[in-house]
Amino acid sequence: MFDSNDMTAIRSSVLFKNVPDDILRVLLVDSSVIRVDRRQTLFIQGETANYMYVVLQGWIKLSRITPSGEEVVVTVYSTGESFGEAAALQNGLYPVSAEAVTDSRLLAVRTSTILNQLRTRPDLAIAMLSCTFQHLHELVLQIEDMKSLSSVKRLAAFLIALAPVDEGSCTFALPYDKTLIAARLGMKPESLSRAFGRLRQSGVVASRNNVAIKDVQSLHFYVEKEKATG
Protein backbone atom coordinates (compact mmCIF):
# COMPACT_ATOMS: atom_id res chain seq x y z
CA MET A 1 0.00 0.00 0.00
CA PHE A 2 2.83 2.41 0.86
CA ASP A 3 6.04 2.56 -1.17
CA SER A 4 9.38 3.80 0.16
CA ASN A 5 8.68 7.40 -0.94
CA ASP A 6 5.34 7.33 0.89
CA MET A 7 6.96 6.06 4.06
CA THR A 8 9.65 8.73 3.85
CA ALA A 9 6.96 11.41 3.57
CA ILE A 10 4.95 9.91 6.41
CA ARG A 11 7.95 9.59 8.71
CA SER A 12 9.15 13.14 7.95
CA SER A 13 5.77 14.70 8.81
CA VAL A 14 5.37 16.44 12.16
CA LEU A 15 2.35 14.21 12.72
CA PHE A 16 4.25 10.94 12.69
CA LYS A 17 7.98 11.59 13.11
CA ASN A 18 7.82 11.07 16.91
CA VAL A 19 5.28 8.21 16.87
CA PRO A 20 6.71 4.81 17.97
CA ASP A 21 6.96 2.26 15.16
CA ASP A 22 4.45 -0.19 16.64
CA ILE A 23 1.78 2.51 17.00
CA LEU A 24 2.48 3.82 13.51
CA ARG A 25 1.84 0.38 12.04
CA VAL A 26 -1.54 0.23 13.79
CA LEU A 27 -2.49 3.72 12.63
CA LEU A 28 -1.56 3.04 9.02
CA VAL A 29 -3.68 -0.12 8.88
CA ASP A 30 -6.80 1.99 9.44
CA SER A 31 -5.66 4.87 7.21
CA SER A 32 -6.11 5.29 3.47
CA VAL A 33 -4.38 6.92 0.53
CA ILE A 34 -6.63 9.26 -1.44
CA ARG A 35 -6.13 11.11 -4.70
CA VAL A 36 -7.45 14.62 -5.24
CA ASP A 37 -7.49 16.47 -8.54
CA ARG A 38 -6.23 20.00 -9.04
CA ARG A 39 -8.73 22.52 -7.64
CA GLN A 40 -10.67 19.78 -5.84
CA THR A 41 -11.83 20.71 -2.34
CA LEU A 42 -10.76 18.33 0.40
CA PHE A 43 -12.84 19.93 3.16
CA ILE A 44 -14.36 23.32 3.87
CA GLN A 45 -14.08 25.67 6.81
CA GLY A 46 -16.53 24.65 9.55
CA GLU A 47 -16.76 20.95 8.64
CA THR A 48 -16.28 18.31 11.34
CA ALA A 49 -12.62 17.27 11.50
CA ASN A 50 -12.98 13.54 10.89
CA TYR A 51 -9.51 13.17 9.38
CA MET A 52 -5.99 14.51 9.61
CA TYR A 53 -3.74 14.38 6.56
CA VAL A 54 -0.17 13.92 5.35
CA VAL A 55 0.75 15.10 1.85
CA LEU A 56 2.42 12.26 -0.07
CA GLN A 57 2.61 14.11 -3.39
CA GLY A 58 1.45 17.49 -4.63
CA TRP A 59 0.46 20.79 -3.04
CA ILE A 60 -2.51 21.61 -0.80
CA LYS A 61 -3.75 25.14 -0.07
CA LEU A 62 -5.28 26.02 3.30
CA SER A 63 -7.40 29.16 3.37
CA ARG A 64 -10.04 30.99 5.39
CA ILE A 65 -12.99 33.10 4.30
CA THR A 66 -13.25 36.38 6.18
CA PRO A 67 -16.61 37.84 7.30
CA SER A 68 -16.44 40.13 4.26
CA GLY A 69 -16.16 37.10 1.96
CA GLU A 70 -12.48 37.52 1.09
CA GLU A 71 -10.27 34.42 0.83
CA VAL A 72 -7.09 34.55 2.90
CA VAL A 73 -4.42 31.97 2.08
CA VAL A 74 -3.04 30.64 5.37
CA THR A 75 -0.36 28.38 3.92
CA VAL A 76 0.40 25.85 1.20
CA TYR A 77 1.65 22.39 2.16
CA SER A 78 3.65 19.87 0.14
CA THR A 79 5.20 16.40 0.41
CA GLY A 80 5.92 15.33 3.99
CA GLU A 81 3.77 18.02 5.60
CA SER A 82 0.66 17.35 7.65
CA PHE A 83 -2.44 19.33 8.57
CA GLY A 84 -5.77 19.09 10.36
CA GLU A 85 -4.33 17.66 13.57
CA ALA A 86 -5.35 20.32 16.09
CA ALA A 87 -9.00 20.38 15.01
CA ALA A 88 -9.17 16.58 14.79
CA LEU A 89 -7.65 15.99 18.23
CA GLN A 90 -10.29 18.28 19.75
CA ASN A 91 -13.11 16.51 17.91
CA GLY A 92 -13.71 19.98 16.55
CA LEU A 93 -14.28 21.77 13.26
CA TYR A 94 -11.73 22.60 10.59
CA PRO A 95 -10.85 26.30 10.96
CA VAL A 96 -9.77 26.45 7.29
CA SER A 97 -10.69 25.01 3.91
CA ALA A 98 -8.31 22.72 2.02
CA GLU A 99 -8.00 22.63 -1.76
CA ALA A 100 -5.57 20.79 -4.04
CA VAL A 101 -3.34 23.21 -5.92
CA THR A 102 -2.04 20.33 -8.08
CA ASP A 103 -3.10 16.72 -8.58
CA SER A 104 -2.16 15.23 -5.21
CA ARG A 105 -1.97 12.07 -3.12
CA LEU A 106 -2.70 12.22 0.61
CA LEU A 107 -2.64 9.91 3.58
CA ALA A 108 -5.99 10.30 5.36
CA VAL A 109 -5.86 9.27 9.03
CA ARG A 110 -9.15 8.80 10.85
CA THR A 111 -9.55 10.97 13.92
CA SER A 112 -11.27 8.09 15.71
CA THR A 113 -8.24 5.85 15.13
CA ILE A 114 -5.91 8.36 16.77
CA LEU A 115 -8.27 8.97 19.69
CA ASN A 116 -8.70 5.24 20.33
CA GLN A 117 -4.95 4.76 20.51
CA LEU A 118 -4.55 7.77 22.80
CA ARG A 119 -6.68 6.04 25.43
CA THR A 120 -4.14 3.24 25.87
CA ARG A 121 -0.84 4.72 24.67
CA PRO A 122 0.28 7.83 26.56
CA ASP A 123 3.48 7.93 24.49
CA LEU A 124 1.29 8.74 21.47
CA ALA A 125 -0.15 11.69 23.40
CA ILE A 126 3.37 13.09 23.78
CA ALA A 127 3.96 12.72 20.05
CA MET A 128 0.68 14.48 19.24
CA LEU A 129 1.50 17.30 21.66
CA SER A 130 4.89 17.70 19.99
CA CYS A 131 3.14 17.84 16.61
CA THR A 132 0.72 20.62 17.58
CA PHE A 133 3.53 22.59 19.23
CA GLN A 134 5.65 22.43 16.07
CA HIS A 135 2.76 23.64 13.92
CA LEU A 136 2.26 26.54 16.33
CA HIS A 137 5.99 27.33 16.18
CA GLU A 138 5.90 27.31 12.36
CA LEU A 139 2.93 29.68 12.40
CA VAL A 140 4.74 32.06 14.73
CA LEU A 141 7.79 32.06 12.43
CA GLN A 142 5.56 32.69 9.43
CA ILE A 143 3.94 35.67 11.13
CA GLU A 144 7.36 36.94 12.19
CA ASP A 145 8.60 36.84 8.59
CA MET A 146 5.46 38.62 7.40
CA LYS A 147 6.04 41.39 9.95
CA SER A 148 9.83 41.70 9.79
CA LEU A 149 10.74 41.08 6.14
CA SER A 150 10.08 43.27 3.14
CA SER A 151 8.03 41.79 0.31
CA VAL A 152 11.21 41.28 -1.75
CA LYS A 153 12.90 39.32 1.00
CA ARG A 154 9.78 37.28 1.73
CA LEU A 155 9.89 36.21 -1.90
CA ALA A 156 13.61 35.50 -1.63
CA ALA A 157 13.04 33.30 1.44
CA PHE A 158 10.25 31.47 -0.40
CA LEU A 159 12.54 30.77 -3.37
CA ILE A 160 15.35 29.58 -1.10
CA ALA A 161 12.97 27.03 0.44
CA LEU A 162 12.12 25.74 -3.05
CA ALA A 163 15.70 25.62 -4.32
CA PRO A 164 17.00 22.06 -4.84
CA VAL A 165 20.48 22.99 -3.55
CA ASP A 166 21.85 24.86 -0.53
CA GLU A 167 24.62 26.65 -2.41
CA GLY A 168 25.69 27.41 -5.95
CA SER A 169 23.37 28.00 -8.88
CA CYS A 170 20.13 26.22 -9.74
CA THR A 171 17.03 26.37 -11.88
CA PHE A 172 13.62 25.05 -10.89
CA ALA A 173 9.94 25.35 -11.76
CA LEU A 174 7.54 27.20 -9.50
CA PRO A 175 5.15 24.67 -7.95
CA TYR A 176 1.99 26.70 -8.52
CA ASP A 177 0.82 29.90 -10.16
CA LYS A 178 2.09 33.33 -9.20
CA THR A 179 -1.31 34.56 -8.06
CA LEU A 180 -1.31 31.93 -5.31
CA ILE A 181 2.34 32.62 -4.49
CA ALA A 182 1.46 36.29 -4.00
CA ALA A 183 -1.45 35.39 -1.71
CA ARG A 184 0.75 32.96 0.24
CA LEU A 185 3.33 35.73 0.80
CA GLY A 186 0.77 38.38 1.71
CA MET A 187 1.18 40.43 -1.48
CA LYS A 188 -0.83 41.61 -4.44
CA PRO A 189 0.14 40.01 -7.79
CA GLU A 190 1.59 43.30 -9.02
CA SER A 191 3.75 43.53 -5.88
CA LEU A 192 5.05 40.04 -6.58
CA SER A 193 6.04 41.07 -10.11
CA ARG A 194 7.93 44.07 -8.75
CA ALA A 195 9.62 41.86 -6.14
CA PHE A 196 10.83 39.48 -8.86
CA GLY A 197 12.15 42.47 -10.77
CA ARG A 198 14.08 43.76 -7.75
CA LEU A 199 15.59 40.32 -7.12
CA ARG A 200 17.33 40.43 -10.49
CA GLN A 201 20.13 42.44 -8.89
CA SER A 202 20.55 39.55 -6.43
CA GLY A 203 20.95 37.01 -9.21
CA VAL A 204 17.35 35.79 -9.50
CA VAL A 205 15.78 35.55 -12.95
CA ALA A 206 12.18 34.45 -13.45
CA SER A 207 10.94 33.32 -16.86
CA ARG A 208 7.30 32.27 -16.96
CA ASN A 209 7.10 29.49 -14.34
CA ASN A 210 10.84 28.85 -14.07
CA VAL A 211 13.32 30.53 -11.72
CA ALA A 212 17.10 30.63 -11.98
CA ILE A 213 19.19 31.58 -8.93
CA LYS A 214 22.85 32.47 -9.53
CA ASP A 215 23.98 31.74 -5.95
CA VAL A 216 21.58 30.30 -3.37
CA GLN A 217 23.89 30.97 -0.45
CA SER A 218 24.30 34.64 -1.37
CA LEU A 219 20.53 34.96 -1.58
CA HIS A 220 20.26 33.37 1.86
CA PHE A 221 22.73 35.92 3.27
CA TYR A 222 20.66 38.68 1.66
CA VAL A 223 17.58 37.54 3.61
CA GLU A 224 19.39 36.91 6.89
CA LYS A 225 20.99 40.37 6.79
CA GLU A 226 17.54 42.01 6.97
CA LYS A 227 16.47 39.68 9.78
CA ALA A 228 19.55 40.62 11.77
CA THR A 229 19.04 44.37 11.30
CA GLY A 230 15.22 44.45 11.24
Backbone torsions as a table, in degrees:
resi	resn	phi	psi	omega
1	MET	NA	-40.8	-179.6
2	PHE	-115.2	126.8	175.1
3	ASP	-88.0	-178.4	-175.0
4	SER	-64.0	-35.9	178.3
5	ASN	-66.5	-38.6	177.1
6	ASP	-61.5	-46.1	-177.6
7	MET	-65.5	-35.1	176.3
8	THR	-63.1	-43.9	178.8
9	ALA	-64.2	-42.9	-179.5
10	ILE	-63.4	-46.8	-177.3
11	ARG	-70.1	-24.7	-179.9
12	SER	-85.8	-11.6	-178.8
13	SER	-71.0	149.5	177.6
14	VAL	-65.3	-23.5	179.7
15	LEU	-67.1	-39.9	-170.8
16	PHE	-116.9	-6.6	-172.3
17	LYS	-65.8	-23.0	179.0
18	ASN	-106.5	9.4	-179.2
19	VAL	-84.8	128.9	177.9
20	PRO	-56.1	148.2	-174.9
21	ASP	-57.3	-41.2	-176.6
22	ASP	-66.7	-35.9	177.3
23	ILE	-71.0	-39.4	179.8
24	LEU	-58.8	-42.2	179.1
25	ARG	-60.2	-41.1	179.0
26	VAL	-65.4	-42.8	-178.4
27	LEU	-65.0	-38.9	-177.3
28	LEU	-70.9	-29.6	178.0
29	VAL	-59.5	-36.7	-176.8
30	ASP	-100.0	13.7	177.9
31	SER	-106.7	168.5	-178.5
32	SER	-140.1	154.2	174.5
33	VAL	-98.3	126.5	180.0
34	ILE	-120.4	152.1	176.0
35	ARG	-111.3	135.7	176.6
36	VAL	-127.1	137.6	-179.7
37	ASP	-81.3	159.3	175.6
38	ARG	-53.8	132.3	-179.4
39	ARG	72.8	6.9	175.5
40	GLN	-80.2	136.5	178.9
41	THR	-84.1	130.7	179.4
42	LEU	-87.5	-45.7	172.1
43	PHE	-157.8	163.4	-179.3
44	ILE	-116.8	155.7	178.8
45	GLN	-53.1	127.2	179.2
46	GLY	98.9	-9.4	176.9
47	GLU	-75.1	153.7	175.6
48	THR	-64.2	134.2	-175.8
49	ALA	-84.6	81.1	-178.3
50	ASN	-83.7	-15.3	-178.0
51	TYR	-137.8	155.7	164.1
52	MET	-120.6	156.6	-166.7
53	TYR	-132.2	150.8	168.4
54	VAL	-123.8	131.7	177.9
55	VAL	-79.5	121.0	176.9
56	LEU	-93.2	-35.5	176.1
57	GLN	-153.7	145.0	174.3
58	GLY	100.4	-167.1	-177.5
59	TRP	-134.7	135.2	-179.1
60	ILE	-123.7	128.4	179.4
61	LYS	-95.6	131.9	171.8
62	LEU	-108.0	130.8	-177.2
63	SER	-145.6	161.7	176.2
64	ARG	-125.2	150.1	174.2
65	ILE	-101.8	123.4	-179.7
66	THR	-76.2	165.1	177.5
67	PRO	-55.8	-25.5	179.2
68	SER	-84.7	-2.0	178.2
69	GLY	92.5	4.7	-179.6
70	GLU	-84.0	139.3	176.1
71	GLU	-86.2	130.0	176.1
72	VAL	-115.8	119.5	178.5
73	VAL	-77.1	119.8	-179.5
74	VAL	-82.1	-49.0	178.1
75	THR	-167.7	172.2	175.2
76	VAL	-131.2	125.1	-176.2
77	TYR	-106.8	150.1	178.6
78	SER	-132.6	-166.1	-172.7
79	THR	-49.7	128.8	177.6
80	GLY	86.8	2.9	178.5
81	GLU	-107.5	149.0	-176.1
82	SER	-122.3	160.1	179.4
83	PHE	-158.0	162.3	178.6
84	GLY	90.9	-0.8	-173.3
85	GLU	-66.3	-48.6	-173.9
86	ALA	-59.6	-46.7	180.0
87	ALA	-64.7	-41.7	-178.4
88	ALA	-64.6	-43.3	-177.0
89	LEU	-67.1	-21.2	176.9
90	GLN	-93.0	3.4	-171.7
91	ASN	53.2	38.9	-173.1
92	GLY	-105.2	-152.8	-178.4
93	LEU	-112.7	146.7	176.2
94	TYR	-65.6	127.9	179.6
95	PRO	-82.7	-4.5	-178.2
96	VAL	-136.2	170.5	169.5
97	SER	-104.1	151.2	178.9
98	ALA	-122.7	130.5	-178.6
99	GLU	-137.0	139.6	178.4
100	ALA	-74.1	125.3	176.5
101	VAL	-82.4	-32.3	175.7
102	THR	-132.0	168.6	170.1
103	ASP	-56.7	131.3	-170.1
104	SER	-139.4	158.0	170.9
105	ARG	-121.0	137.0	-176.1
106	LEU	-133.8	147.1	167.1
107	LEU	-90.6	122.0	178.6
108	ALA	-105.1	117.5	-177.1
109	VAL	-107.8	122.9	-179.2
110	ARG	-64.7	133.5	175.2
111	THR	-58.4	-41.6	-178.2
112	SER	-61.7	-34.5	179.1
113	THR	-65.0	-45.2	178.2
114	ILE	-62.8	-46.8	-176.8
115	LEU	-64.5	-36.9	177.4
116	ASN	-63.6	-40.6	179.1
117	GLN	-69.9	-32.9	-179.5
118	LEU	-62.9	-27.7	-177.8
119	ARG	-68.7	-24.9	-176.1
120	THR	-118.2	-11.8	-176.9
121	ARG	-126.1	90.8	179.7
122	PRO	-62.5	-24.5	178.6
123	ASP	-67.0	-26.1	174.5
124	LEU	-70.1	-35.5	178.5
125	ALA	-60.6	-39.6	178.7
126	ILE	-64.2	-41.5	179.0
127	ALA	-64.2	-40.8	179.5
128	MET	-67.2	-38.3	177.5
129	LEU	-63.4	-42.5	177.4
130	SER	-60.7	-39.3	179.7
131	CYS	-62.1	-50.2	-177.5
132	THR	-66.4	-34.4	177.7
133	PHE	-65.3	-41.6	-178.9
134	GLN	-65.9	-39.0	176.8
135	HIS	-62.9	-40.0	177.8
136	LEU	-63.4	-42.9	179.4
137	HIS	-61.8	-42.7	178.6
138	GLU	-62.3	-39.4	179.1
139	LEU	-65.3	-41.0	178.0
140	VAL	-61.8	-43.6	178.8
141	LEU	-64.6	-37.6	178.4
142	GLN	-63.6	-44.2	178.4
143	ILE	-65.0	-39.6	179.1
144	GLU	-60.4	-44.6	178.8
145	ASP	-64.0	-39.2	179.4
146	MET	-62.9	-35.4	-177.0
147	LYS	-84.0	-34.1	-169.5
148	SER	-100.8	-19.7	-176.6
149	LEU	-105.8	144.1	173.3
150	SER	-67.3	164.4	-179.8
151	SER	-59.9	-36.8	179.7
152	VAL	-63.9	-41.9	-177.1
153	LYS	-80.1	-23.6	170.6
154	ARG	-65.1	-41.5	176.8
155	LEU	-64.3	-43.0	179.3
156	ALA	-59.9	-43.5	179.4
157	ALA	-64.0	-38.1	177.7
158	PHE	-62.4	-44.0	-179.3
159	LEU	-68.1	-37.1	177.3
160	ILE	-60.5	-41.4	179.9
161	ALA	-65.0	-29.4	179.5
162	LEU	-84.2	-22.8	-174.0
163	ALA	-59.5	137.2	-178.9
164	PRO	-78.4	-4.8	179.0
165	VAL	-131.6	161.2	179.1
166	ASP	-94.7	-17.3	178.6
167	GLU	-151.5	165.0	-177.8
168	GLY	81.4	-168.3	-177.1
169	SER	-94.9	159.2	177.2
170	CYS	-163.7	160.9	174.1
171	THR	-134.2	137.1	-179.7
172	PHE	-151.8	163.2	179.0
173	ALA	-92.9	141.0	173.7
174	LEU	-66.4	138.8	-173.5
175	PRO	-74.8	-21.6	179.3
176	TYR	-154.4	175.0	-169.0
177	ASP	-69.2	159.0	-173.5
178	LYS	-68.7	-25.9	176.7
179	THR	-62.6	-43.2	178.5
180	LEU	-70.6	-38.0	176.4
181	ILE	-58.8	-44.4	178.6
182	ALA	-59.5	-46.3	179.8
183	ALA	-62.9	-41.4	179.0
184	ARG	-60.6	-34.2	-176.9
185	LEU	-95.5	5.8	177.4
186	GLY	72.6	36.6	-178.8
187	MET	-127.1	166.0	167.3
188	LYS	-86.1	153.7	179.7
189	PRO	-54.3	-38.5	180.0
190	GLU	-67.8	-31.2	176.7
191	SER	-69.3	-35.6	177.0
192	LEU	-64.1	-42.5	178.8
193	SER	-60.9	-42.1	178.4
194	ARG	-65.9	-38.0	179.8
195	ALA	-64.1	-41.8	175.8
196	PHE	-60.6	-41.3	179.7
197	GLY	-61.8	-41.8	-179.1
198	ARG	-71.0	-25.9	179.3
199	LEU	-75.9	-9.5	177.5
200	ARG	-58.3	-38.0	-179.5
201	GLN	-69.6	-12.4	175.6
202	SER	-103.0	14.5	174.3
203	GLY	86.4	22.3	179.2
204	VAL	-111.6	125.0	179.2
205	VAL	-125.0	123.5	178.8
206	ALA	-107.5	130.9	177.7
207	SER	-132.5	107.2	-173.8
208	ARG	56.3	-115.1	-178.6
209	ASN	-102.6	11.6	179.2
210	ASN	-110.4	147.7	179.5
211	VAL	-129.1	134.1	174.2
212	ALA	-115.3	130.1	177.5
213	ILE	-115.8	125.1	-177.3
214	LYS	-68.7	-41.9	-179.1
215	ASP	-149.5	106.4	-176.6
216	VAL	-63.0	-40.5	-177.8
217	GLN	-65.7	-39.7	177.5
218	SER	-63.6	-38.9	177.9
219	LEU	-65.6	-37.1	177.0
220	HIS	-62.8	-44.3	178.4
221	PHE	-62.1	-36.3	178.5
222	TYR	-60.2	-42.6	179.2
223	VAL	-71.2	-46.9	-176.8
224	GLU	-64.2	-29.7	178.6
225	LYS	-62.5	-41.1	179.2
226	GLU	-69.1	-37.7	179.1
227	LYS	-63.0	-37.6	-178.1
228	ALA	-71.5	-29.1	-175.7
229	THR	-105.2	-7.0	-174.8
230	GLY	-75.0	NA	NA
